Amino acid sequence: MGLNISKVCCIYAIISLVDNKMYIGSTNDHCQRMRRHKSDLLLNKHHSILLQRHVNKYGFDVLKFLVLEYVENESELIKTEQQYLDLHNPEFNILKIADRPINITRSKETRNKISKSLLGYKHSDKTKKLMSLSQKNRTVYCKHTEETKRKMSEVRLGVKRKPFTVETKKRMSESRPKRKILDTETGIIYEGFKNVPTNFKTSTLEAQLRGQNKNNTNFKLLSKDA
């Protein structure tokens, strides 16, 4: 009987092709968990606000999903996940303690027990076999598009990414909070450099108001809290 890969316990990673930042998690049903991640991200309700903001800015297709390790016993799942969290310190994980509820803070004694339990941990031969199998059969349960495969290949080979499209640049620009600019003569406040009525180019105006060049205008850049 063949191995039901989707039901095997594993440690997985979600990695951004933009900057290689990652999220690490564990599951006893890989396919179901990946579908949940995708659904929550596309519905803008993912529990990791950092990963959600990244997807909102760059799109879902910049993510790649990988199995880091198959775990033989479910009882070892959290322990193994903690090892990976400690090793990689993933940027998209808000919590760095495996399976810890958000509103619970572990005592120093409990943290020490967790740390001691991870010392000397070794994988069994069966787990190593499952890890090897995962590398050979990854695409069976999580197929990537040809475009995603190309991006993954470029990351591995160190190929420079193509420039962002006009649409992507527009989304990135819109996602940034607009700075407020005060017209010192009229008292009118404008949001965003592009909305300021002036003969200067936007880049020239921004450089002057940020103090990079001498300010020859009657405009003033307000603080972010203004």
C-alpha positions as a Markdown table, in Angstrom:
| # | Residue | x | y | z |
|---|---|---|---|---|
| 1 | Met | 0.0 | 0.0 | 0.0 |
| 2 | Gly | 1.4 | 3.4 | -1.0 |
| 3 | Leu | 2.1 | 6.1 | 1.6 |
| 4 | Asn | -0.6 | 8.8 | 1.9 |
| 5 | Ile | 1.7 | 11.7 | 1.8 |
| 6 | Ser | -0.9 | 14.4 | 2.5 |
| 7 | Lys | -1.7 | 12.7 | 5.9 |
| 8 | Val | 1.9 | 12.4 | 7.1 |
| 9 | Cys | 2.9 | 14.9 | 9.9 |
| 10 | Cys | 5.4 | 17.4 | 8.7 |
| 11 | Ile | 7.1 | 20.7 | 9.2 |
| 12 | Tyr | 6.5 | 23.1 | 6.4 |
| 13 | Ala | 7.7 | 26.6 | 5.2 |
| 14 | Ile | 6.1 | 29.4 | 3.2 |
| 15 | Ile | 8.9 | 31.4 | 1.6 |
| 16 | Ser | 8.7 | 34.7 | -0.3 |
| 17 | Leu | 10.4 | 34.8 | -3.7 |
| 18 | Val | 10.7 | 38.6 | -3.2 |
| 19 | Asp | 13.0 | 38.6 | -0.2 |
| 20 | Asn | 13.3 | 35.0 | 1.1 |
| 21 | Lys | 11.5 | 35.8 | 4.3 |
| 22 | Met | 9.6 | 32.7 | 5.6 |
| 23 | Tyr | 6.8 | 31.4 | 7.8 |
| 24 | Ile | 7.3 | 28.0 | 9.5 |
| 25 | Gly | 4.5 | 25.7 | 10.8 |
| 26 | Ser | 3.6 | 22.1 | 11.5 |
| 27 | Thr | 0.6 | 20.0 | 10.6 |
| 28 | Asn | -0.8 | 16.4 | 10.5 |
| 29 | Asp | -2.5 | 17.1 | 7.2 |
| 30 | His | -0.3 | 19.0 | 4.8 |
| 31 | Cys | -2.7 | 19.6 | 1.9 |
| 32 | Gln | -5.5 | 20.7 | 4.1 |
| 33 | Arg | -3.2 | 23.2 | 5.9 |
| 34 | Met | -1.9 | 24.6 | 2.7 |
| 35 | Arg | -5.4 | 25.1 | 1.4 |
| 36 | Arg | -6.3 | 26.9 | 4.6 |
| 37 | His | -3.3 | 29.2 | 4.3 |
| 38 | Lys | -4.2 | 30.1 | 0.7 |
| 39 | Ser | -7.8 | 30.6 | 1.5 |
| 40 | Asp | -7.1 | 32.9 | 4.5 |
| 41 | Leu | -4.5 | 34.9 | 2.6 |
| 42 | Leu | -6.8 | 35.5 | -0.4 |
| 43 | Leu | -9.7 | 36.4 | 1.9 |
| 44 | Asn | -7.4 | 38.9 | 3.8 |
| 45 | Lys | -7.9 | 37.1 | 7.2 |
| 46 | His | -4.6 | 35.3 | 7.8 |
| 47 | His | -3.5 | 35.0 | 11.4 |
| 48 | Ser | -0.1 | 36.3 | 10.6 |
| 49 | Ile | -0.6 | 39.9 | 9.8 |
| 50 | Leu | 3.0 | 40.2 | 8.6 |
| 51 | Leu | 2.5 | 37.5 | 6.0 |
| 52 | Gln | -0.9 | 38.9 | 5.1 |
| 53 | Arg | 0.6 | 42.4 | 4.5 |
| 54 | His | 3.3 | 40.9 | 2.3 |
| 55 | Val | 0.7 | 39.1 | 0.1 |
| 56 | Asn | -1.4 | 42.2 | -0.1 |
| 57 | Lys | 1.6 | 44.1 | -1.3 |
| 58 | Tyr | 3.2 | 41.6 | -3.7 |
| 59 | Gly | 0.4 | 39.1 | -4.5 |
| 60 | Phe | 0.0 | 35.4 | -3.6 |
| 61 | Asp | 2.1 | 34.1 | -6.5 |
| 62 | Val | 5.3 | 35.3 | -4.9 |
| 63 | Leu | 5.0 | 32.5 | -2.2 |
| 64 | Lys | 6.4 | 29.0 | -2.5 |
| 65 | Phe | 5.3 | 26.2 | -0.2 |
| 66 | Leu | 7.9 | 23.6 | 0.9 |
| 67 | Val | 8.0 | 20.6 | 3.2 |
| 68 | Leu | 11.0 | 20.9 | 5.5 |
| 69 | Glu | 10.7 | 17.6 | 7.2 |
| 70 | Tyr | 8.3 | 14.7 | 7.6 |
| 71 | Val | 7.8 | 13.6 | 11.2 |
| 72 | Glu | 7.2 | 10.0 | 12.1 |
| 73 | Asn | 5.3 | 10.5 | 15.3 |
| 74 | Glu | 2.7 | 13.2 | 15.8 |
| 75 | Ser | 3.8 | 13.5 | 19.4 |
| 76 | Glu | 7.2 | 14.8 | 18.1 |
| 77 | Leu | 5.6 | 17.4 | 15.9 |
| 78 | Ile | 5.7 | 20.4 | 18.2 |
| 79 | Lys | 9.2 | 19.6 | 19.4 |
| 80 | Thr | 10.5 | 19.4 | 15.9 |
| 81 | Glu | 8.7 | 22.6 | 14.8 |
| 82 | Gln | 10.4 | 24.4 | 17.7 |
| 83 | Gln | 13.8 | 23.3 | 16.5 |
| 84 | Tyr | 13.1 | 24.9 | 13.1 |
| 85 | Leu | 11.7 | 28.1 | 14.7 |
| 86 | Asp | 14.9 | 28.4 | 16.8 |
| 87 | Leu | 17.1 | 27.7 | 13.9 |
| 88 | His | 15.6 | 30.0 | 11.3 |
| 89 | Asn | 13.8 | 32.6 | 13.3 |
| 90 | Pro | 11.2 | 33.0 | 10.5 |
| 91 | Glu | 10.2 | 36.6 | 9.9 |
| 92 | Phe | 6.5 | 36.0 | 9.2 |
| 93 | Asn | 5.9 | 34.0 | 12.5 |
| 94 | Ile | 4.6 | 36.4 | 15.0 |
| 95 | Leu | 5.0 | 33.8 | 17.8 |
| 96 | Lys | 8.3 | 32.0 | 18.1 |
| 97 | Ile | 7.1 | 29.3 | 20.5 |
| 98 | Ala | 5.4 | 26.3 | 18.7 |
| 99 | Asp | 1.7 | 25.8 | 19.4 |
| 100 | Arg | 1.5 | 28.6 | 21.9 |
| 101 | Pro | -1.9 | 30.4 | 22.2 |
| 102 | Ile | -1.5 | 34.2 | 21.6 |
| 103 | Asn | -2.8 | 35.2 | 25.1 |
| 104 | Ile | -0.5 | 32.8 | 27.1 |
| 105 | Thr | 3.0 | 33.7 | 28.2 |
| 106 | Arg | 5.1 | 30.7 | 29.3 |
| 107 | Ser | 7.1 | 31.0 | 32.5 |
| 108 | Lys | 10.9 | 30.9 | 32.5 |
| 109 | Glu | 10.7 | 27.4 | 34.0 |
| 110 | Thr | 8.5 | 26.1 | 31.2 |
| 111 | Arg | 10.7 | 27.7 | 28.6 |
| 112 | Asn | 13.7 | 26.0 | 30.1 |
| 113 | Lys | 11.9 | 22.6 | 30.0 |
| 114 | Ile | 11.1 | 23.1 | 26.4 |
| 115 | Ser | 14.8 | 24.0 | 25.6 |
| 116 | Lys | 16.1 | 20.9 | 27.5 |
| 117 | Ser | 13.6 | 18.6 | 25.7 |
| 118 | Leu | 15.2 | 19.7 | 22.4 |
| 119 | Leu | 18.7 | 18.8 | 23.3 |
| 120 | Gly | 20.2 | 15.7 | 21.7 |
| 121 | Tyr | 17.1 | 15.1 | 19.5 |
| 122 | Lys | 17.9 | 12.8 | 16.6 |
| 123 | His | 15.7 | 11.7 | 13.6 |
| 124 | Ser | 14.9 | 8.0 | 13.3 |
| 125 | Asp | 15.8 | 6.0 | 10.2 |
| 126 | Lys | 12.1 | 6.0 | 9.2 |
| 127 | Thr | 11.8 | 9.7 | 9.6 |
| 128 | Lys | 14.9 | 10.2 | 7.4 |
| 129 | Lys | 13.3 | 8.0 | 4.8 |
| 130 | Leu | 10.2 | 10.1 | 4.9 |
| 131 | Met | 12.3 | 13.3 | 4.5 |
| 132 | Ser | 13.9 | 11.8 | 1.4 |
| 133 | Leu | 10.6 | 10.8 | 0.0 |
| 134 | Ser | 9.2 | 14.3 | 0.5 |
| 135 | Gln | 11.9 | 15.7 | -1.7 |
| 136 | Lys | 11.1 | 13.3 | -4.5 |
| 137 | Asn | 7.3 | 13.7 | -4.3 |
| 138 | Arg | 6.8 | 17.3 | -3.3 |
| 139 | Thr | 5.0 | 18.3 | -6.5 |
| 140 | Val | 2.5 | 15.4 | -6.2 |
| 141 | Tyr | 0.4 | 17.1 | -3.6 |
| 142 | Cys | 1.4 | 20.8 | -4.2 |
| 143 | Lys | 1.8 | 21.5 | -7.9 |
| 144 | His | 3.4 | 24.8 | -8.8 |
| 145 | Thr | 2.6 | 26.8 | -12.0 |
| 146 | Glu | 5.2 | 27.1 | -14.7 |
| 147 | Glu | 5.7 | 30.7 | -13.8 |
| 148 | Thr | 6.2 | 29.9 | -10.1 |
| 149 | Lys | 8.7 | 27.1 | -11.0 |
| 150 | Arg | 10.6 | 29.7 | -13.1 |
| 151 | Lys | 10.7 | 32.1 | -10.1 |
| 152 | Met | 11.9 | 29.4 | -7.8 |
| 153 | Ser | 14.6 | 28.4 | -10.2 |
| 154 | Glu | 15.8 | 32.0 | -10.5 |
| 155 | Val | 16.0 | 32.3 | -6.7 |
| 156 | Arg | 18.1 | 29.1 | -6.4 |
| 157 | Leu | 20.4 | 30.2 | -9.2 |
| 158 | Gly | 20.7 | 33.8 | -8.0 |
| 159 | Val | 19.3 | 35.2 | -11.2 |
| 160 | Lys | 18.3 | 38.9 | -10.9 |
| 161 | Arg | 14.5 | 39.3 | -10.8 |
| 162 | Lys | 12.8 | 41.1 | -13.6 |
| 163 | Pro | 11.6 | 44.7 | -12.8 |
| 164 | Phe | 8.2 | 44.9 | -11.3 |
| 165 | Thr | 5.3 | 45.6 | -13.7 |
| 166 | Val | 3.6 | 48.9 | -13.8 |
| 167 | Glu | 0.6 | 47.3 | -12.1 |
| 168 | Thr | 2.7 | 45.9 | -9.3 |
| 169 | Lys | 4.5 | 49.2 | -8.8 |
| 170 | Lys | 1.0 | 50.9 | -8.6 |
| 171 | Arg | -0.2 | 48.4 | -6.0 |
| 172 | Met | 3.0 | 48.9 | -4.0 |
| 173 | Ser | 2.7 | 52.7 | -4.2 |
| 174 | Glu | -1.0 | 52.6 | -3.2 |
| 175 | Ser | -0.2 | 50.4 | -0.2 |
| 176 | Arg | 2.2 | 53.0 | 1.3 |
| 177 | Pro | 0.7 | 55.6 | 3.5 |
| 178 | Lys | 0.6 | 59.0 | 1.8 |
| 179 | Arg | 2.6 | 61.8 | 3.4 |
| 180 | Lys | 0.8 | 65.1 | 4.2 |
| 181 | Ile | 2.2 | 68.3 | 2.7 |
| 182 | Leu | 1.2 | 71.8 | 4.0 |
| 183 | Asp | 0.9 | 74.8 | 1.7 |
| 184 | Thr | 2.3 | 77.5 | 4.1 |
| 185 | Glu | 0.6 | 80.3 | 2.1 |
| 186 | Thr | -2.9 | 78.9 | 1.9 |
| 187 | Gly | -3.0 | 76.5 | 4.9 |
| 188 | Ile | -4.2 | 73.7 | 2.6 |
| 189 | Ile | -2.9 | 70.2 | 3.4 |
| 190 | Tyr | -2.4 | 67.8 | 0.5 |
| 191 | Glu | -2.0 | 64.0 | 0.8 |
| 192 | Gly | 0.8 | 62.6 | -1.3 |
| 193 | Phe | 3.5 | 64.4 | -3.3 |
| 194 | Lys | 1.7 | 63.7 | -6.6 |
| 195 | Asn | -1.3 | 65.7 | -5.5 |
| 196 | Val | 0.6 | 68.9 | -4.7 |
| 197 | Pro | -0.1 | 71.7 | -7.3 |
| 198 | Thr | 3.4 | 72.7 | -8.4 |
| 199 | Asn | 5.5 | 73.0 | -11.6 |
| 200 | Phe | 8.2 | 70.8 | -10.0 |
| 201 | Lys | 8.5 | 67.2 | -10.9 |
| 202 | Thr | 7.3 | 64.9 | -8.1 |
| 203 | Ser | 10.8 | 63.5 | -7.5 |
| 204 | Thr | 12.2 | 67.0 | -7.3 |
| 205 | Leu | 9.5 | 68.2 | -4.9 |
| 206 | Glu | 10.0 | 65.1 | -2.7 |
| 207 | Ala | 13.8 | 65.7 | -2.6 |
| 208 | Gln | 13.3 | 69.3 | -1.5 |
| 209 | Leu | 10.7 | 68.6 | 1.1 |
| 210 | Arg | 12.7 | 65.7 | 2.6 |
| 211 | Gly | 15.7 | 68.0 | 3.0 |
| 212 | Gln | 17.8 | 66.3 | 0.3 |
| 213 | Asn | 17.9 | 69.5 | -1.7 |
| 214 | Lys | 17.2 | 73.1 | -0.8 |
| 215 | Asn | 13.5 | 73.8 | -0.5 |
| 216 | Asn | 12.5 | 76.5 | -3.0 |
| 217 | Thr | 8.8 | 76.0 | -2.5 |
| 218 | Asn | 6.1 | 77.2 | -0.1 |
| 219 | Phe | 5.3 | 73.7 | 0.9 |
| 220 | Lys | 6.3 | 71.8 | 4.1 |
| 221 | Leu | 6.3 | 68.1 | 4.8 |
| 222 | Leu | 4.3 | 67.3 | 7.9 |
| 223 | Ser | 5.3 | 64.7 | 10.4 |
| 224 | Lys | 3.7 | 61.2 | 10.0 |
| 225 | Asp | 1.6 | 61.8 | 13.1 |
| 226 | Ala | 0.2 | 65.1 | 12.0 |
